């Protein structure tokens, strides 16, 4: 049984939390959720999300928040679909362990 659990967890990424536990997440699923959340925020539709995705809440609890956050920063911020630094104030997350969204005005409907 332990071998199956270990094999399953090898596909997961992880980081340590303040309480000493390890938070594990599926990279593909997490990036999908981050993309959808980021897309909504950048279009000014953040109200569609009652709370940020779990990964953001867990980043607040990370033992080394800066290192954990670095995993979600794109190598090329110009070509990235979603850049965390354009969604939330990364400095406040690391220093104060709070999520402060960067506001975006709703996109103007040009269909009419």
N, CA, C and O atoms as CSV, one atom per row, in Angstrom:
chain,resi,resn,atom,element,x,y,z
A,1,UNK,N,N,0.824,-1.191,0.000
A,1,UNK,CA,C,0.000,0.000,0.000
A,1,UNK,C,C,0.872,1.261,0.000
A,1,UNK,O,O,0.597,2.216,-0.726
A,2,UNK,N,N,1.927,1.251,0.824
A,2,UNK,CA,C,2.814,2.419,0.893
A,2,UNK,C,C,3.467,2.684,-0.462
A,2,UNK,O,O,3.661,3.837,-0.849
A,3,UNK,N,N,3.803,1.616,-1.177
A,3,UNK,CA,C,4.419,1.777,-2.491
A,3,UNK,C,C,3.444,2.453,-3.455
A,3,UNK,O,O,3.852,3.308,-4.242
A,4,UNK,N,N,2.168,2.086,-3.405
A,4,UNK,CA,C,1.162,2.728,-4.257
A,4,UNK,C,C,1.011,4.203,-3.900
A,4,UNK,O,O,0.934,5.054,-4.786
A,5,UNK,N,N,0.968,4.505,-2.611
A,5,UNK,CA,C,0.849,5.891,-2.182
A,5,UNK,C,C,2.069,6.695,-2.630
A,5,UNK,O,O,1.927,7.819,-3.113
A,6,UNK,N,N,3.253,6.133,-2.476
A,6,UNK,CA,C,4.473,6.810,-2.877
A,6,UNK,C,C,4.470,7.040,-4.385
A,6,UNK,O,O,4.849,8.115,-4.849
A,7,UNK,N,N,4.046,6.038,-5.149
A,7,UNK,CA,C,3.981,6.174,-6.604
A,7,UNK,C,C,3.007,7.248,-7.035
A,7,UNK,O,O,3.279,8.007,-7.964
A,8,UNK,N,N,1.871,7.312,-6.360
A,8,UNK,CA,C,0.877,8.330,-6.694
A,8,UNK,C,C,1.379,9.722,-6.346
A,8,UNK,O,O,1.118,10.679,-7.075
A,9,UNK,N,N,2.095,9.840,-5.238
A,9,UNK,CA,C,2.567,11.160,-4.821
A,9,UNK,C,C,3.750,11.645,-5.649
A,9,UNK,O,O,4.076,12.831,-5.598
A,10,UNK,N,N,4.402,10.769,-6.410
A,10,UNK,CA,C,5.516,11.193,-7.262
A,10,UNK,C,C,5.053,12.116,-8.373
A,10,UNK,O,O,5.846,12.914,-8.873
A,11,UNK,N,N,3.786,12.031,-8.773
A,11,UNK,CA,C,3.245,12.900,-9.811
A,11,UNK,C,C,2.824,14.251,-9.248
A,11,UNK,O,O,2.390,15.127,-9.996
A,12,UNK,N,N,2.949,14.423,-7.947
A,12,UNK,CA,C,2.515,15.644,-7.304
A,12,UNK,C,C,3.708,16.525,-6.941
A,12,UNK,O,O,4.792,16.031,-6.633
A,13,UNK,N,N,3.488,17.821,-6.982
A,13,UNK,CA,C,4.481,18.771,-6.480
A,13,UNK,C,C,4.104,19.076,-5.040
A,13,UNK,O,O,2.987,18.792,-4.608
A,14,UNK,N,N,5.034,19.652,-4.304
A,14,UNK,CA,C,4.735,19.928,-2.901
A,14,UNK,C,C,5.606,21.044,-2.360
A,14,UNK,O,O,6.629,21.405,-2.942
A,15,UNK,N,N,5.167,21.582,-1.222
A,15,UNK,CA,C,5.993,22.498,-0.447
A,15,UNK,C,C,5.593,22.359,1.018
A,15,UNK,O,O,4.491,21.922,1.349
A,16,UNK,N,N,6.529,22.746,1.882
A,16,UNK,CA,C,6.323,22.626,3.318
A,16,UNK,C,C,5.463,23.771,3.832
A,16,UNK,O,O,5.555,24.900,3.351
A,17,UNK,N,N,4.624,23.461,4.816
A,17,UNK,CA,C,3.784,24.471,5.456
A,17,UNK,C,C,4.375,24.853,6.810
A,17,UNK,O,O,5.228,24.147,7.349
A,18,UNK,N,N,3.916,25.963,7.343
A,18,UNK,CA,C,4.397,26.453,8.630
A,18,UNK,C,C,4.239,25.436,9.751
A,18,UNK,O,O,5.066,25.373,10.660
A,19,UNK,N,N,3.172,24.636,9.686
A,19,UNK,CA,C,2.911,23.669,10.753
A,19,UNK,C,C,3.764,22.401,10.626
A,19,UNK,O,O,3.611,21.472,11.419
A,20,UNK,N,N,4.656,22.359,9.639
A,20,UNK,CA,C,5.533,21.207,9.451
A,20,UNK,C,C,4.987,20.161,8.500
A,20,UNK,O,O,5.706,19.234,8.128
A,21,UNK,N,N,3.745,20.286,8.104
A,21,UNK,CA,C,3.172,19.326,7.164
A,21,UNK,C,C,3.589,19.689,5.739
A,21,UNK,O,O,4.150,20.757,5.490
A,22,UNK,N,N,3.305,18.785,4.824
A,22,UNK,CA,C,3.628,18.996,3.416
A,22,UNK,C,C,2.330,19.125,2.637
A,22,UNK,O,O,1.436,18.288,2.757
A,23,UNK,N,N,2.234,20.176,1.841
A,23,UNK,CA,C,1.077,20.362,0.970
A,23,UNK,C,C,1.437,19.820,-0.405
A,23,UNK,O,O,2.413,20.259,-1.013
A,24,UNK,N,N,0.657,18.874,-0.892
A,24,UNK,CA,C,0.879,18.276,-2.205
A,24,UNK,C,C,-0.236,18.711,-3.155
A,24,UNK,O,O,-1.399,18.818,-2.766
A,25,UNK,N,N,0.141,18.957,-4.393
A,25,UNK,CA,C,-0.842,19.390,-5.379
A,25,UNK,C,C,-0.490,18.813,-6.743
A,25,UNK,O,O,0.676,18.581,-7.063
A,26,UNK,N,N,-1.511,18.594,-7.518
A,26,UNK,CA,C,-1.360,18.128,-8.888
A,26,UNK,C,C,-1.042,19.350,-9.749
A,26,UNK,O,O,-1.845,20.280,-9.834
A,27,UNK,N,N,0.114,19.347,-10.379
A,27,UNK,CA,C,0.553,20.521,-11.140
A,27,UNK,C,C,-0.414,20.887,-12.251
A,27,UNK,O,O,-0.793,22.051,-12.385
A,28,UNK,N,N,-0.814,19.917,-13.043
A,28,UNK,CA,C,-1.680,20.203,-14.184
A,28,UNK,C,C,-3.016,20.788,-13.733
A,28,UNK,O,O,-3.477,21.787,-14.284
A,29,UNK,N,N,-3.627,20.172,-12.745
A,29,UNK,CA,C,-4.907,20.660,-12.242
A,29,UNK,C,C,-4.759,22.050,-11.622
A,29,UNK,O,O,-5.622,22.910,-11.799
A,30,UNK,N,N,-3.677,22.260,-10.907
A,30,UNK,CA,C,-3.449,23.556,-10.271
A,30,UNK,C,C,-3.237,24.642,-11.310
A,30,UNK,O,O,-3.789,25.734,-11.175
A,31,UNK,N,N,-2.450,24.371,-12.342
A,31,UNK,CA,C,-2.225,25.371,-13.382
A,31,UNK,C,C,-3.514,25.670,-14.142
A,31,UNK,O,O,-3.743,26.810,-14.547
A,32,UNK,N,N,-4.343,24.674,-14.336
A,32,UNK,CA,C,-5.639,24.902,-14.991
A,32,UNK,C,C,-6.486,25.857,-14.149
A,32,UNK,O,O,-7.070,26.810,-14.666
A,33,UNK,N,N,-6.542,25.590,-12.865
A,33,UNK,CA,C,-7.327,26.424,-11.962
A,33,UNK,C,C,-6.745,27.842,-11.884
A,33,UNK,O,O,-7.495,28.818,-11.866
A,34,UNK,N,N,-5.433,27.955,-11.839
A,34,UNK,CA,C,-4.790,29.275,-11.810
A,34,UNK,C,C,-5.105,30.058,-13.080
A,34,UNK,O,O,-5.365,31.260,-13.028
A,35,UNK,N,N,-5.079,29.372,-14.215
A,35,UNK,CA,C,-5.389,30.039,-15.479
A,35,UNK,C,C,-6.809,30.585,-15.467
A,35,UNK,O,O,-7.031,31.748,-15.804
A,36,UNK,N,N,-7.770,29.754,-15.081
A,36,UNK,CA,C,-9.164,30.189,-15.072
A,36,UNK,C,C,-9.391,31.337,-14.091
A,36,UNK,O,O,-10.094,32.299,-14.398
A,37,UNK,N,N,-8.795,31.223,-12.921
A,37,UNK,CA,C,-8.933,32.281,-11.911
A,37,UNK,C,C,-8.275,33.570,-12.403
A,37,UNK,O,O,-8.858,34.649,-12.295
A,38,UNK,N,N,-7.062,33.454,-12.941
A,38,UNK,CA,C,-6.357,34.624,-13.444
A,38,UNK,C,C,-7.080,35.293,-14.593
A,38,UNK,O,O,-7.131,36.520,-14.671
A,39,UNK,N,N,-7.632,34.502,-15.476
A,39,UNK,CA,C,-8.393,35.024,-16.614
A,39,UNK,C,C,-9.587,35.833,-16.117
A,39,UNK,O,O,-9.838,36.936,-16.601
A,40,UNK,N,N,-10.317,35.287,-15.154
A,40,UNK,CA,C,-11.473,35.988,-14.600
A,40,UNK,C,C,-11.049,37.297,-13.933
A,40,UNK,O,O,-11.696,38.326,-14.126
A,41,UNK,N,N,-9.976,37.267,-13.155
A,41,UNK,CA,C,-9.517,38.485,-12.483
A,41,UNK,C,C,-9.082,39.547,-13.486
A,41,UNK,O,O,-9.399,40.725,-13.323
A,42,UNK,N,N,-8.362,39.136,-14.513
A,42,UNK,CA,C,-7.866,40.101,-15.484
A,42,UNK,C,C,-8.982,40.691,-16.335
A,42,UNK,O,O,-8.826,41.771,-16.903
A,43,UNK,N,N,-10.099,39.992,-16.425
A,43,UNK,CA,C,-11.256,40.529,-17.147
A,43,UNK,C,C,-12.186,41.313,-16.231
A,43,UNK,O,O,-13.248,41.768,-16.657
A,44,UNK,N,N,-11.779,41.470,-14.954
A,44,UNK,CA,C,-12.600,42.209,-14.004
A,44,UNK,C,C,-13.781,41.407,-13.501
A,44,UNK,O,O,-14.755,41.984,-13.018
A,45,UNK,N,N,-13.716,40.076,-13.605
A,45,UNK,CA,C,-14.824,39.212,-13.171
A,45,UNK,C,C,-14.429,38.407,-11.937
A,45,UNK,O,O,-14.840,37.255,-11.794
A,46,UNK,N,N,-13.642,38.997,-11.052
A,46,UNK,CA,C,-13.195,38.314,-9.850
A,46,UNK,C,C,-14.327,37.913,-8.930
A,46,UNK,O,O,-14.180,36.999,-8.119
A,47,UNK,N,N,-15.464,38.597,-9.051
A,47,UNK,CA,C,-16.621,38.260,-8.216
A,47,UNK,C,C,-17.171,36.877,-8.524
A,47,UNK,O,O,-17.928,36.319,-7.729
A,48,UNK,N,N,-16.799,36.319,-9.669
A,48,UNK,CA,C,-17.251,34.970,-10.022
A,48,UNK,C,C,-16.583,33.912,-9.158
A,48,UNK,O,O,-17.020,32.761,-9.151
A,49,UNK,N,N,-15.527,34.280,-8.424
A,49,UNK,CA,C,-14.793,33.361,-7.555
A,49,UNK,C,C,-15.046,33.797,-6.116
A,49,UNK,O,O,-14.530,34.832,-5.694
A,50,UNK,N,N,-15.824,33.037,-5.354
A,50,UNK,CA,C,-16.105,33.427,-3.976
A,50,UNK,C,C,-14.849,33.499,-3.117
A,50,UNK,O,O,-14.795,34.270,-2.160
A,51,UNK,N,N,-13.852,32.711,-3.449
A,51,UNK,CA,C,-12.556,32.769,-2.770
A,51,UNK,C,C,-11.490,32.289,-3.745
A,51,UNK,O,O,-11.796,31.576,-4.701
A,52,UNK,N,N,-10.238,32.679,-3.508
A,52,UNK,CA,C,-9.166,32.255,-4.410
A,52,UNK,C,C,-8.993,30.737,-4.396
A,52,UNK,O,O,-9.401,30.075,-3.441
A,53,UNK,N,N,-8.392,30.185,-5.445
A,53,UNK,CA,C,-8.112,28.744,-5.465
A,53,UNK,C,C,-7.296,28.321,-4.242
A,53,UNK,O,O,-6.583,29.124,-3.642
A,54,UNK,N,N,-7.419,27.063,-3.897
A,54,UNK,CA,C,-6.756,26.525,-2.710
A,54,UNK,C,C,-5.256,26.793,-2.710
A,54,UNK,O,O,-4.682,27.060,-1.654
A,55,UNK,N,N,-4.614,26.728,-3.864
A,55,UNK,CA,C,-3.166,26.909,-3.906
A,55,UNK,C,C,-2.776,28.277,-3.364
A,55,UNK,O,O,-1.746,28.397,-2.700
A,56,UNK,N,N,-3.565,29.305,-3.627
A,56,UNK,CA,C,-3.260,30.639,-3.103
A,56,UNK,C,C,-3.380,30.659,-1.585
A,56,UNK,O,O,-2.553,31.256,-0.894
A,57,UNK,N,N,-4.398,30.014,-1.082
A,57,UNK,CA,C,-4.583,29.968,0.380
A,57,UNK,C,C,-3.446,29.189,1.036
A,57,UNK,O,O,-3.013,29.537,2.134
A,58,UNK,N,N,-2.963,28.144,0.380
A,58,UNK,CA,C,-1.852,27.356,0.927
A,58,UNK,C,C,-0.526,28.121,0.838
A,58,UNK,O,O,0.346,27.934,1.687
A,59,UNK,N,N,-0.362,28.972,-0.169
A,59,UNK,CA,C,0.844,29.787,-0.250
A,59,UNK,C,C,0.974,30.684,0.975
A,59,UNK,O,O,2.084,30.983,1.417
A,60,UNK,N,N,-0.150,31.110,1.515
A,60,UNK,CA,C,-0.133,31.930,2.735
A,60,UNK,C,C,0.411,31.149,3.924
A,60,UNK,O,O,0.926,31.738,4.875
A,61,UNK,N,N,0.300,29.842,3.871
A,61,UNK,CA,C,0.733,28.976,4.967
A,61,UNK,C,C,2.094,28.336,4.712
A,61,UNK,O,O,2.580,27.566,5.539
A,62,UNK,N,N,2.710,28.650,3.574
A,62,UNK,CA,C,3.983,28.016,3.220
A,62,UNK,C,C,5.095,28.433,4.178
A,62,UNK,O,O,5.183,29.592,4.585
A,63,UNK,N,N,5.924,27.484,4.523
A,63,UNK,CA,C,7.065,27.765,5.393
A,63,UNK,C,C,7.966,28.813,4.746
A,63,UNK,O,O,8.388,29.763,5.404
A,64,UNK,N,N,8.259,28.642,3.466
A,64,UNK,CA,C,9.035,29.618,2.698
A,64,UNK,C,C,8.138,30.103,1.563
A,64,UNK,O,O,8.165,29.569,0.455
A,65,UNK,N,N,7.339,31.132,1.868
A,65,UNK,CA,C,6.345,31.615,0.911
A,65,UNK,C,C,6.994,32.109,-0.382
A,65,UNK,O,O,6.443,31.903,-1.464
A,66,UNK,N,N,8.146,32.754,-0.286
A,66,UNK,CA,C,8.809,33.276,-1.484
A,66,UNK,C,C,9.225,32.138,-2.413
A,66,UNK,O,O,9.036,32.225,-3.626
A,67,UNK,N,N,9.788,31.079,-1.852
A,67,UNK,CA,C,10.216,29.934,-2.674
A,67,UNK,C,C,9.011,29.217,-3.281
A,67,UNK,O,O,9.047,28.819,-4.446
A,68,UNK,N,N,7.957,29.053,-2.505
A,68,UNK,CA,C,6.752,28.390,-3.022
A,68,UNK,C,C,6.122,29.223,-4.134
A,68,UNK,O,O,5.690,28.683,-5.153
A,69,UNK,N,N,6.072,30.518,-3.939
A,69,UNK,CA,C,5.486,31.412,-4.938
A,69,UNK,C,C,6.299,31.411,-6.229
A,69,UNK,O,O,5.737,31.514,-7.320
A,70,UNK,N,N,7.596,31.297,-6.107
A,70,UNK,CA,C,8.484,31.293,-7.276
A,70,UNK,C,C,8.102,30.190,-8.270
A,70,UNK,O,O,8.302,30.347,-9.474
A,71,UNK,N,N,7.562,29.098,-7.780
A,71,UNK,CA,C,7.158,27.987,-8.657
A,71,UNK,C,C,6.061,28.375,-9.632
A,71,UNK,O,O,5.895,27.744,-10.676
A,72,UNK,N,N,5.310,29.419,-9.286
A,72,UNK,CA,C,4.160,29.806,-10.100
A,72,UNK,C,C,4.421,31.063,-10.928
A,72,UNK,O,O,3.523,31.568,-11.601
A,73,UNK,N,N,5.652,31.563,-10.875
A,73,UNK,CA,C,6.007,32.730,-11.674
A,73,UNK,C,C,6.505,32.255,-13.034
A,73,UNK,O,O,7.334,31.348,-13.106
A,74,UNK,N,N,6.016,32.851,-14.098
A,74,UNK,CA,C,6.456,32.429,-15.436
A,74,UNK,C,C,7.884,32.872,-15.719
A,74,UNK,O,O,8.329,33.912,-15.235
A,75,UNK,N,N,8.591,32.082,-16.500
A,75,UNK,CA,C,9.951,32.451,-16.892
A,75,UNK,C,C,9.925,33.691,-17.777
A,75,UNK,O,O,10.797,34.554,-17.673
A,76,UNK,N,N,8.927,33.775,-18.642
A,76,UNK,CA,C,8.772,34.916,-19.537
A,76,UNK,C,C,7.437,35.575,-19.217
A,76,UNK,O,O,6.394,35.124,-19.692
A,77,UNK,N,N,7.459,36.628,-18.422
A,77,UNK,CA,C,6.199,37.249,-17.993
A,77,UNK,C,C,5.448,37.896,-19.150
A,77,UNK,O,O,4.230,38.054,-19.071
A,78,UNK,N,N,6.145,38.277,-20.227
A,78,UNK,CA,C,5.481,38.889,-21.378
A,78,UNK,C,C,4.645,37.870,-22.155
A,78,UNK,O,O,3.583,38.206,-22.677
A,79,UNK,N,N,5.119,36.639,-22.230
A,79,UNK,CA,C,4.425,35.626,-23.016
A,79,UNK,C,C,3.531,34.713,-22.202
A,79,UNK,O,O,2.945,33.776,-22.745
A,80,UNK,N,N,3.417,34.972,-20.913
A,80,UNK,CA,C,2.642,34.088,-20.037
A,80,UNK,C,C,1.153,34.368,-20.159
A,80,UNK,O,O,0.739,35.521,-20.279
A,81,UNK,N,N,0.346,33.306,-20.128
A,81,UNK,CA,C,-1.104,33.475,-20.113
A,81,UNK,C,C,-1.554,34.081,-18.792
A,81,UNK,O,O,-2.419,34.956,-18.762
A,82,UNK,N,N,-0.964,33.612,-17.709
A,82,UNK,CA,C,-1.308,34.108,-16.377
A,82,UNK,C,C,-0.016,34.345,-15.614
A,82,UNK,O,O,0.848,33.471,-15.543
A,83,UNK,N,N,0.104,35.530,-15.048
A,83,UNK,CA,C,1.268,35.868,-14.250
A,83,UNK,C,C,0.764,36.242,-12.858
A,83,UNK,O,O,0.023,37.213,-12.701
A,84,UNK,N,N,1.165,35.475,-11.856
A,84,UNK,CA,C,0.705,35.719,-10.498
A,84,UNK,C,C,0.929,37.171,-10.086
A,84,UNK,O,O,0.093,37.757,-9.399
A,85,UNK,N,N,2.044,37.747,-10.498
A,85,UNK,CA,C,2.377,39.118,-10.112
A,85,UNK,C,C,1.389,40.135,-10.672
A,85,UNK,O,O,1.352,41.276,-10.212
A,86,UNK,N,N,0.598,39.743,-11.649
A,86,UNK,CA,C,-0.418,40.631,-12.187
A,86,UNK,C,C,-1.784,40.389,-11.554
A,86,UNK,O,O,-2.746,41.093,-11.859
A,87,UNK,N,N,-1.868,39.395,-10.674
A,87,UNK,CA,C,-3.134,39.063,-10.024
A,87,UNK,C,C,-3.178,39.516,-8.574
A,87,UNK,O,O,-4.150,40.133,-8.138
A,88,UNK,N,N,-2.126,39.211,-7.831
A,88,UNK,CA,C,-2.040,39.512,-6.404
A,88,UNK,C,C,-0.709,40.176,-6.108
A,88,UNK,O,O,0.272,39.966,-6.822
A,89,UNK,N,N,-0.677,40.971,-5.064
A,89,UNK,CA,C,0.553,41.620,-4.644
A,89,UNK,C,C,1.453,40.578,-3.989
A,89,UNK,O,O,1.208,40.153,-2.860
A,90,UNK,N,N,2.497,40.172,-4.708
A,90,UNK,CA,C,3.381,39.102,-4.236
A,90,UNK,C,C,4.165,39.525,-2.997
A,90,UNK,O,O,4.409,38.702,-2.115
A,91,UNK,N,N,4.561,40.788,-2.917
A,91,UNK,CA,C,5.313,41.251,-1.748
A,91,UNK,C,C,4.484,41.149,-0.472
A,91,UNK,O,O,4.993,40.737,0.570
A,92,UNK,N,N,3.231,41.516,-0.550
A,92,UNK,CA,C,2.354,41.428,0.629
A,92,UNK,C,C,2.123,39.971,0.997
A,92,UNK,O,O,2.069,39.631,2.179
A,93,UNK,N,N,1.985,39.110,-0.002
A,93,UNK,CA,C,1.813,37.683,0.295
A,93,UNK,C,C,3.012,37.159,1.086
A,93,UNK,O,O,2.842,36.465,2.088
A,94,UNK,N,N,4.209,37.486,0.640
A,94,UNK,CA,C,5.417,36.971,1.284
A,94,UNK,C,C,5.635,37.623,2.648
A,94,UNK,O,O,5.920,36.922,3.618
A,95,UNK,N,N,5.508,38.947,2.744
A,95,UNK,CA,C,5.817,39.650,3.988
A,95,UNK,C,C,4.715,39.548,5.039
A,95,UNK,O,O,4.985,39.335,6.221
A,96,UNK,N,N,3.462,39.705,4.587
A,96,UNK,CA,C,2.346,39.791,5.534
A,96,UNK,C,C,1.432,38.571,5.513
A,96,UNK,O,O,0.542,38.433,6.352
A,97,UNK,N,N,1.662,37.694,4.551
A,97,UNK,CA,C,0.846,36.488,4.399
A,97,UNK,C,C,-0.645,36.818,4.247
A,97,UNK,O,O,-1.518,36.255,4.907
A,98,UNK,N,N,-0.877,37.768,3.333
A,98,UNK,CA,C,-2.243,38.151,2.967
A,98,UNK,C,C,-2.342,38.181,1.452
A,98,UNK,O,O,-1.362,38.454,0.758
A,99,UNK,N,N,-3.541,37.895,0.945
A,99,UNK,CA,C,-3.792,37.997,-0.493
A,99,UNK,C,C,-4.448,39.345,-0.768
A,99,UNK,O,O,-5.553,39.620,-0.298
A,100,UNK,N,N,-3.762,40.169,-1.524
A,100,UNK,CA,C,-4.298,41.470,-1.905
A,100,UNK,C,C,-4.393,41.476,-3.427
A,100,UNK,O,O,-3.382,41.595,-4.119
A,101,UNK,N,N,-5.628,41.346,-3.948
A,101,UNK,CA,C,-5.769,41.308,-5.409
A,101,UNK,C,C,-5.452,42.665,-6.027
A,101,UNK,O,O,-5.760,43.714,-5.462
A,102,UNK,N,N,-4.837,42.616,-7.186
A,102,UNK,CA,C,-4.626,43.816,-7.980
A,102,UNK,C,C,-5.884,43.993,-8.812
A,102,UNK,O,O,-6.304,43.064,-9.501
A,103,UNK,N,N,-6.478,45.149,-8.759
A,103,UNK,CA,C,-7.784,45.349,-9.394
A,103,UNK,C,C,-7.645,45.591,-10.885
A,103,UNK,O,O,-6.698,46.216,-11.362
A,104,UNK,N,N,-8.617,45.075,-11.589
A,104,UNK,CA,C,-8.741,45.265,-13.038
A,104,UNK,C,C,-10.175,45.666,-13.311
A,104,UNK,O,O,-11.111,45.072,-12.776
A,105,UNK,N,N,-10.339,46.661,-14.135
A,105,UNK,CA,C,-11.671,47.090,-14.535
A,105,UNK,C,C,-12.284,46.043,-15.460
A,105,UNK,O,O,-11.564,45.407,-16.230
A,106,UNK,N,N,-13.606,45.854,-15.397
A,106,UNK,CA,C,-14.244,44.912,-16.330
A,106,UNK,C,C,-13.954,45.341,-17.779
A,106,UNK,O,O,-13.880,46.530,-18.088
A,107,UNK,N,N,-13.799,44.371,-18.627
A,107,UNK,CA,C,-13.535,44.621,-20.044
A,107,UNK,C,C,-14.797,45.150,-20.692
A,107,UNK,O,O,-15.890,44.640,-20.445
A,108,UNK,N,N,-14.650,46.163,-21.517
A,108,UNK,CA,C,-15.791,46.772,-22.207
A,108,UNK,C,C,-16.352,45.790,-23.238
A,108,UNK,O,O,-15.603,45.176,-23.997
A,109,UNK,N,N,-17.660,45.653,-23.254
A,109,UNK,CA,C,-18.315,44.774,-24.223
A,109,UNK,C,C,-18.382,45.491,-25.563
A,109,UNK,O,O,-19.107,46.475,-25.708
A,110,UNK,N,N,-17.642,45.008,-26.526
A,110,UNK,CA,C,-17.590,45.638,-27.853
A,110,UNK,C,C,-18.488,44.952,-28.881
A,110,UNK,O,O,-18.439,45.259,-30.072
A,111,UNK,N,N,-19.308,44.020,-28.397
A,111,UNK,CA,C,-20.130,43.235,-29.333
A,111,UNK,C,C,-21.346,43.997,-29.843
A,111,UNK,O,O,-21.963,43.576,-30.821
A,112,UNK,N,N,-21.699,45.092,-29.213
A,112,UNK,CA,C,-22.947,45.777,-29.571
A,112,UNK,C,C,-22.759,46.851,-30.494
A,112,UNK,O,O,-23.725,47.511,-30.878
